[in-house]
Amino acid sequence: MDRRALFGAVAAAPVMLAAPALAQTQNPEVRWRLASSFPRTLDILYAGCENISRRVAELSHGRFQIRCFPAGEIVPALQTLDAVQGGTIEVTQTAPYYFVGKEPGFAFYTALPWGLNVRQMTAWLRHGGGQQLSDELFNDYNAVGIPAGDTGAQMGGWWRKEIKTVADLQGVKFRIGGLGGQVFAKVGVSPTQIAGGDIYPSLERGVIDAAEWVGPYDDEKLGFSRVARYYYAPGFWEGSSRNYFLINKAAWTALPDDYKAILKIACAEGELEMPAKYDAANPAALRRLIAAGTQLRNFPREVLQALWNAAHEVYAETSARDPRFKKIWESYSAFRNEQYQWFRVAETSFDNFAQTAAART
């Protein structure tokens, strides 16, 4: 054989052998559909899933794509977990407490009345055992859950009449999510859960007398001030309000490991970004609402104390009949009580003095 031909064949061989090896290690293209529980008009809340999907595409060089659909476009807002369970969609962006009708333990992973704030919730999930408990819960619903955002502490909703005593709550038809409805029912309220996009017409037509959603920025967009005058604080049932990506278990298992890591990273970014955006947007929105005639009110201490008592009655009763709720509550409440003690020493004392001093300056 000609030496030059032999040399050429040997030199070419590594290239010919390397190409199939590279092809084998290149991840496949993955296309998922996401159904959100939130309407597109809420450009922080709904945009959370779009931002995460964009980051997933960037970090995977376009090979992992998640197409987002707002509430009702392909799946009704309060049925997205069913769609994930059945494999109709791969993932939903949702608030797990929408599904307390399936099991009350879902409430822990959005918000619990008199529960944790944003930082405390993150600490419980990451370092207090909360994530491990959520894995057990979601697994039984054929899903994997990843925290993906938070609205921060919410407002106490829009009311047609002032609330001065516990008696004023009797018979009020109130839109509220999660276990908050069971708590208010203890003091005579008639609670109902309505998807975000349906709240305004229900309030306008008098189907409900009051409604809570998120806070000033979103509430202004949804126009609640036009149909209810009184805006209450605090939304004690949502000291934080965690959103999740709930993912079909088979779809998750089929993902390459680096795609799983990419999705977790993108969700962690979203978990940080969403409350930052709300904190930046809410002050100006509240000023606009008040300037337009909204009457800002605080729930009286008597009312808050009654609702504190009612909440803990609900937790005791639910724990007595639901072993998993009891298991999660024992972890959550122990962590909450320690956090409350610590925050009283440092965070809350700082906040109370500095905010009061700034208001007087």
N, C-alpha and C positions, 0 to 999 in steps of 0.2 A: 504494500500500500504506500502511496505517496505520503511522505512525512508531513507535508503541509496539509494534506487532506485529513490525516490522522489528528494532527494538532487542532484543526478546525472543528472536528467532531467532538473532541474532548472538551474544548473550550465552550462549545454550545451546550454540552450535556447538563451542566449545573442550571442553566436557565430553563431548560426543558423540564427538569425535575422540580425546580422551585415553584413554577407557576401553579401546578395543581395543589401544592401544599398551601400556598397563599389563598387559593380559592376555597379550600376547606376551612380555613380559619376565619374567613370573612363572614360576619354575621348576616343572616337573612334580612330582607326587608319585612317589616312588621307594620300592619295597618290596623289600628283600633278605632272603635267608635265610642265616644263618651257622651252620655246623656246627663245634663246638669239638672239639679232640682231648682235652679234659680233662673229668672228671666234675663234676657240679654240687656235690658235697660239698666240693670245694676252693674255699672261699669267698674266697680272694684270687686264685688262679690263674684259675679259670673266671670269677669275677666281673669280671676284667679286660675281657672282651668285653662283658659287660652294661653296665659303666660307660662304655665307649667308645660303645656304641650309644645309651646315654641322652644322652650329650653331643652326639652327632650329631643326635639328634632335637631337643634344646634349641636348638642353634645354627642349625638349619634351620627352626625354628618348626613342627616336626612334619611337614615335607614329605618328609624323608628318614628312613625307618625301617629298622632292621636287627633282625630277630627272631633271637634266639640259641637254639641247641639244644645240649645237652651231648653228650659223646661217646656214640656208640651209639644215640642217639635217632632220627636220620634217616640218619646215616652212621657206620660204624665209625671208631674213633679214629685208626687208622693208614691210613685210606683217604680222608681228606678232600681231599688234593691231587688225587687222581683225580676226585673229585666237582667240584672247581673247574675242572679242565682240561676236563671234559666239559660244563660248564655246568649240572650238576644243582643246584648251589648257586652263589651269587655270591661267597661269601667263607668262608674258614675262619680260625679262631684256632688256631694250631698252633705246634709247635717244628719248624722245617725239618729238623733232623737226623733226624727220623723217616723221612726219605725218602732216606737215604744209599744205600739199595739201588737207587734210580734213578740217583743220581750222587753220588759222595762229596763234591763241593763244597757240598752242602746243609749239611754239618756246620759250616762256618764261620759260618753265620747263626743257629745256636743256641749251640753251644759246641764248643771244641776242647780236648782234653787238653793241659794246660800252656799254656793260651791267655790271653786277655785278661780282666781283671775288668770290672765294669759300666761304670765311667767310661772305661776304656781302649777298651772295645768301642764305646761311643758316639762316642768321638773318632775311631776308625778309620772307622766308618760315615759320619760327617758330614764329617770333614776329612782322612781318610787314603785315600780312594778306595774304601772298602769298599762304599758304597751303589751306586756305578756298576757295580762288578763283580757285585753281587747283581742289579741290573737285567738284566744280560746273561743270568745264569743263569735267573732266574725267567721271563724272556721266552720262553725255549725250552720252557717247560712251560705256556705259555698263561696266565701269571699275572703280576700286579703285586704286589710285596711292600712292606709298610710295617711297620717295627718297632713293637711294640705292648705291650711290657712286659718285665720281667726278674725272675728270682727272686733274683738276687744269687748269691754263692758258695754252693755246695751242700755237703752232707755226703757222707761216703764210704760211706754205706749201712749196712744191717743184715746181720749175719753170725751164723751159728749157732756158729762157732768163732772163737777168737782167731787173728790173723794176726801171727806173730812173725818169720817168715822168708819168703823168696820161695818156698821149697819148700811152705809151707802153702797156697799158691794153687793147687797142682796139682789139677786135676780138679774144682774148685769150679764149680758151675752158678750163674752170676751174671746177674741181670737188670740190663742197662745199655743206655743208648741211644747213638746216634751212633757215632763212630769209637772211643769208649772201649772197645767190645767187641773191636775188632781189636787194640787196645793190650794189653788183658788176655789175649787169646788168645796173644800172644807169650810170656807167662810161664806158660802151661799152664791158664789159666782157660777154661771152656766158657761163652761169653757167649750171651745170648738177649735179644731185645727184646720186652717185653710191655707192653700198654697199662696205664695207671695203675690203672684199676679192677679189673684181673685180677691184680695183683701179690700181694695178701694171700692169696687162696686158693691160688695157686701156691706161695707160701712155706709156708703152713700144711700143704699136702699133701706137701711135700717134692719137688715138681717142680723147684724151684730151692733152692739152699742159701743164697743171699744176694741182696739187692736194694737198689738205690739208687733214690731218687725225688727229693726236693727238699731239705727241711730239717726242723727240729724241728716247726714249726707244722703243715705238711701231713702229715708222717710220723706225728705223734701222732693226727691225725684218721683216718688210714688204718689205725691199730692195729698197726703192724709190731712194736712192742715186745712184743706178746703172743706172737709166734711166732719172734722172733730176739732174742738177749740183747745182743749186742755192737754198739755204734753207733760207726762209725769216722769220722775226719776226717783230712785234708781230702778233699773230692770234687774232686781235682785235674783231673778231666776236665770240670768245669763251674765255672770261676772266675767265670763269669757264665752265664746261660742265657736267651738272648733269645727272646722270643715274637714271632710275626709275624701280621699279617693278610695272607693270600695271597688275591688277588682275581682272579676271572676277567677276562681282558683285555678281552673285548667289553663286559662289564658296566662296567668301569672307563672305557673309551673313551666309553661312552654317558652317563656322568655329566656334568652341567653343571659348569663349572670351579669355581664356588663350592662345590658339594658335594664336589668333590675336595679343595679347601682345608679344608673343615670336617672331613672324615675324617682328613686328615693332622694337623690340630690336635688332634683328639680322641685319636688314636693317640699323639701326642707327650706329651700329658698322661698317658696310660696308661703310657707308657714310664717316666715319672718316678714315678708313684704306686705301681706294683706293688712295686718294690724297697723303697720307703719303708715300705710296709705290712709286708713280710716282716721288715725290720730291726726294726720296732717289736714284732712278734709273736714272733719266734724265741727271744729270751732267756728269756722266761717259760715257753715251751713246753719248752725244753731242761731247765730246772730241774724242771718237773713230771715229765718222763720219767726223769730221774736219781733223783728222790725215789721214783718207782714201781719202781725196780730196774734201770733201763737201765745198762749198763756202758759208759762213754765211753772210747774208745781212740783213739790216733793211729797211723796207719800208721808202722812203723819206717822209719828213714832208708834202710836197705838196700833195702827194698821200693820206696820212692818213687824212688830212683835207678834201679833196674831198670826201672821203669815210665816214667821220663823217657826212658831210652835206647830203650825199646820204642816209645814214641810217635814219636820222631824217625826210627826205622827205618820205621814206617808211612808217615810223610810223604814220605820219600825214595822208597819203593817206589811209593806212589800217584802221586807227581809224575812218575815215570818212565813210567807207562803212561797218564796222564790229563793232557793239556795244559791243560785249564781248571783243574783242581785245582792244577797247578804254578803257573799264573798268579796264582791267588788266594793260594796259600801264600807266594809270593815277596813279595806286598804285605803280607800279614798278619804274616809272621814278621819282616820288617824293621821294621814298625811296633811289633810286640810287643817286640822286643829294645831298641829305643829307649825305650819306655815302662818296661820293667823297669829300665833304668839310671836314669831320672829318679825313679821311685818309690823305688828304693833310697836315693837321696840325701835325699829329703824325706819322702814319705808313709810308707814302711815304717819308717824310723828313728824318726819321730815315734810311729807306732803301737806299735812294739815297746817303746819306753821307757815311754810313757804307760800302756799296758795292763799291763805288768809292775809298774809303780809302784802303779797303782790296786789290783792284786790283793794287794799287800803292805800296803796302808794299812789 
